Amino acid sequence: MVKLNKIYTRTGDDGTTGLVDGSRVSKTNVRLHAIGEVDETNSALGVALQALAADEGETPLVVELRRIQNDLFDLGADIATPGESFEPSPMELRIVASQVEWLEAAIDKANEQLPPLTSFILPGGSLAAAHMHMARAISRRAERALVAASLDVSINPQALNYINRLSDYLFVLCRLINSTRGGDIMWVPGASR
């Protein structure tokens, strides 16, 4: 159980922050950059989720997205845990294969409800889908940051898999949301020539 009584500690005033193992690294460290991008993804997803919930209320899809937000916190904890072993333990939270598999199943379930794509789609459509597209784009940036971090430090392969599947999930979800709100906006190559 996490207990936060004091929000500021002043330990980061020197430009460093603590990792799960107690070590301190620069706030410009590749791990911290990736964690920040995951946090921004989660924040953008929170905005998208609010837009969706405002339209529909507490639907199974909203519950699904809240699960993903929780998983993104798990992902941040995983990235903040240095080490070569990626087995979860009571002291080390790691993304595991079942979390990736759950996302894959959610992608497949949503995609079954959609017609095949005949063109690329433009970000937008309904307000909820537009916010979800933003979360998708930010999740792709988080993936790039995590891949870049993996070039310098050991990163859990399941963490990389999870963030990769997340952008796919959010793309399909944008289409699913727009399917009941007027449809996607299709890209028309060279339309303004």
C-alpha positions as CSV (number, residue, x, y, z in Angstrom):
1,M,0.0,0.0,0.0
2,V,1.3,3.4,-0.9
3,K,1.0,6.1,1.7
4,L,1.9,9.7,0.8
5,N,1.7,12.1,3.6
6,K,4.2,14.6,2.4
7,I,4.2,15.6,-1.3
8,Y,7.5,17.4,-1.5
9,T,10.7,16.1,-0.1
10,R,13.3,18.5,-1.5
11,T,15.5,15.5,-2.5
12,G,15.0,16.3,-6.1
13,D,16.2,19.9,-5.8
14,D,19.6,18.8,-7.0
15,G,18.2,17.6,-10.3
16,T,18.0,14.0,-9.4
17,T,15.2,11.6,-8.6
18,G,15.0,8.2,-6.9
19,L,14.4,4.9,-8.6
20,V,12.6,1.9,-7.0
21,D,15.9,0.4,-5.8
22,G,16.8,3.6,-4.0
23,S,19.5,4.7,-6.5
24,R,19.3,8.3,-7.7
25,V,19.6,9.4,-11.3
26,S,19.5,12.7,-13.2
27,K,16.0,13.9,-14.1
28,T,17.3,13.9,-17.7
29,N,18.0,10.1,-17.5
30,V,16.5,8.0,-20.3
31,R,14.4,6.0,-17.8
32,L,12.9,9.2,-16.4
33,H,12.2,10.5,-20.0
34,A,10.3,7.2,-20.8
35,I,8.4,7.4,-17.4
36,G,7.4,10.9,-18.2
37,E,6.1,10.0,-21.7
38,V,4.1,7.1,-20.1
39,D,2.7,9.5,-17.6
40,E,1.7,11.9,-20.3
41,T,0.1,9.1,-22.2
42,N,-1.9,8.2,-19.1
43,S,-2.9,11.9,-18.6
44,A,-4.1,12.1,-22.2
45,L,-6.0,8.9,-21.8
46,G,-7.7,10.4,-18.7
47,V,-8.9,13.3,-20.8
48,A,-10.1,11.0,-23.5
49,L,-11.8,8.8,-21.0
50,Q,-13.6,11.8,-19.5
51,A,-14.9,12.8,-22.9
52,L,-16.1,9.2,-23.5
53,A,-17.7,8.9,-20.1
54,A,-19.5,12.2,-20.5
55,D,-21.1,10.8,-23.7
56,E,-21.9,7.3,-22.4
57,G,-21.4,7.1,-18.7
58,E,-19.7,4.2,-16.9
59,T,-19.8,1.6,-19.8
60,P,-17.7,-1.6,-20.0
61,L,-15.4,0.4,-22.4
62,V,-14.8,3.1,-19.7
63,V,-14.0,0.3,-17.2
64,E,-11.6,-1.2,-19.7
65,L,-9.8,2.2,-20.1
66,R,-9.5,2.6,-16.3
67,R,-7.8,-0.8,-16.2
68,I,-5.3,0.5,-18.9
69,Q,-4.7,3.6,-16.8
70,N,-3.8,1.4,-13.9
71,D,-1.6,-0.7,-16.1
72,L,0.2,2.4,-17.2
73,F,1.1,3.1,-13.6
74,D,2.4,-0.4,-13.4
75,L,4.4,0.3,-16.5
76,G,6.0,3.4,-14.9
77,A,6.9,1.4,-11.8
78,D,8.5,-1.3,-14.1
79,I,10.6,1.3,-15.9
80,A,11.7,2.8,-12.6
81,T,13.0,-0.5,-11.4
82,P,16.6,-1.2,-12.6
83,G,17.8,-4.7,-12.9
84,E,18.4,-7.6,-15.2
85,S,15.6,-9.8,-13.9
86,F,12.1,-9.0,-15.1
87,E,10.2,-11.5,-12.9
88,P,7.7,-9.7,-10.7
89,S,8.0,-10.0,-7.0
90,P,6.4,-8.5,-3.9
91,M,9.1,-5.7,-4.1
92,E,9.3,-5.3,-7.9
93,L,6.2,-4.6,-10.1
94,R,6.7,-5.8,-13.6
95,I,4.5,-5.8,-16.7
96,V,3.7,-9.5,-17.4
97,A,2.7,-11.4,-20.6
98,S,-0.9,-11.6,-19.4
99,Q,-1.3,-7.8,-19.5
100,V,-0.1,-7.8,-23.1
101,E,-2.3,-10.7,-24.0
102,W,-5.3,-8.9,-22.4
103,L,-4.6,-5.9,-24.6
104,E,-4.4,-8.1,-27.7
105,A,-7.7,-9.7,-26.9
106,A,-9.3,-6.2,-26.4
107,I,-7.9,-5.1,-29.8
108,D,-9.3,-8.2,-31.5
109,K,-12.7,-7.8,-29.8
110,A,-13.0,-4.1,-30.9
111,N,-11.7,-4.8,-34.4
112,E,-14.3,-7.5,-35.0
113,Q,-17.0,-4.8,-34.7
114,L,-15.4,-2.7,-37.5
115,P,-15.4,-2.9,-41.3
116,P,-11.9,-3.2,-42.9
117,L,-10.1,0.0,-43.6
118,T,-10.1,1.2,-47.2
119,S,-7.9,4.2,-46.5
120,F,-5.9,5.8,-43.7
121,I,-7.9,7.8,-41.3
122,L,-7.3,11.3,-40.1
123,P,-7.3,12.0,-36.3
124,G,-10.7,13.4,-35.3
125,G,-14.3,12.6,-35.7
126,S,-16.1,12.9,-32.5
127,L,-14.7,14.8,-29.5
128,A,-14.0,11.5,-27.6
129,A,-12.3,10.0,-30.6
130,A,-10.2,13.1,-31.2
131,H,-9.0,13.0,-27.6
132,M,-8.3,9.3,-28.0
133,H,-6.3,10.0,-31.2
134,M,-4.2,12.4,-29.1
135,A,-3.6,9.7,-26.5
136,R,-2.7,7.3,-29.2
137,A,-0.1,9.7,-30.7
138,I,1.4,10.4,-27.2
139,S,1.6,6.6,-26.6
140,R,3.6,6.2,-29.7
141,R,6.0,8.8,-28.5
142,A,6.2,7.0,-25.2
143,E,7.0,3.8,-27.1
144,R,9.9,5.6,-28.9
145,A,11.2,6.9,-25.6
146,L,11.1,3.4,-24.1
147,V,12.8,1.9,-27.1
148,A,15.5,4.6,-26.9
149,A,15.9,3.9,-23.1
150,S,16.3,0.2,-23.9
151,L,19.5,1.0,-25.9
152,D,21.2,2.3,-22.7
153,V,19.5,0.4,-19.8
154,S,17.8,-3.0,-19.4
155,I,14.1,-2.7,-20.0
156,N,11.5,-5.4,-19.5
157,P,10.6,-6.9,-23.0
158,Q,7.0,-7.2,-21.8
159,A,7.0,-3.4,-21.1
160,L,8.0,-2.8,-24.6
161,N,5.3,-5.1,-25.9
162,Y,2.7,-3.5,-23.8
163,I,3.4,0.1,-24.9
164,N,3.5,-1.1,-28.6
165,R,0.1,-2.9,-28.3
166,L,-1.4,0.2,-26.5
167,S,-1.1,2.4,-29.6
168,D,-2.7,-0.3,-31.7
169,Y,-5.5,-0.6,-29.1
170,L,-6.1,3.1,-29.0
171,F,-6.2,3.3,-32.9
172,V,-8.9,0.6,-33.0
173,L,-10.7,2.3,-30.2
174,C,-10.8,5.6,-32.1
175,R,-12.5,3.8,-34.9
176,L,-14.9,2.0,-32.6
177,I,-15.9,5.3,-30.9
178,N,-16.4,7.0,-34.3
179,S,-18.4,4.1,-35.6
180,T,-21.4,5.3,-33.5
181,R,-20.7,9.0,-33.9
182,G,-20.7,9.7,-37.6
183,G,-17.7,7.6,-38.7
184,D,-14.0,8.2,-39.3
185,I,-12.6,11.0,-41.3
186,M,-10.9,9.3,-44.3
187,W,-7.7,10.5,-45.8
188,V,-8.1,11.5,-49.4
189,P,-4.6,11.5,-51.0
190,G,-3.9,14.7,-52.9
191,A,-7.4,16.1,-52.2
192,S,-6.3,19.7,-52.2
193,R,-4.0,19.7,-55.2
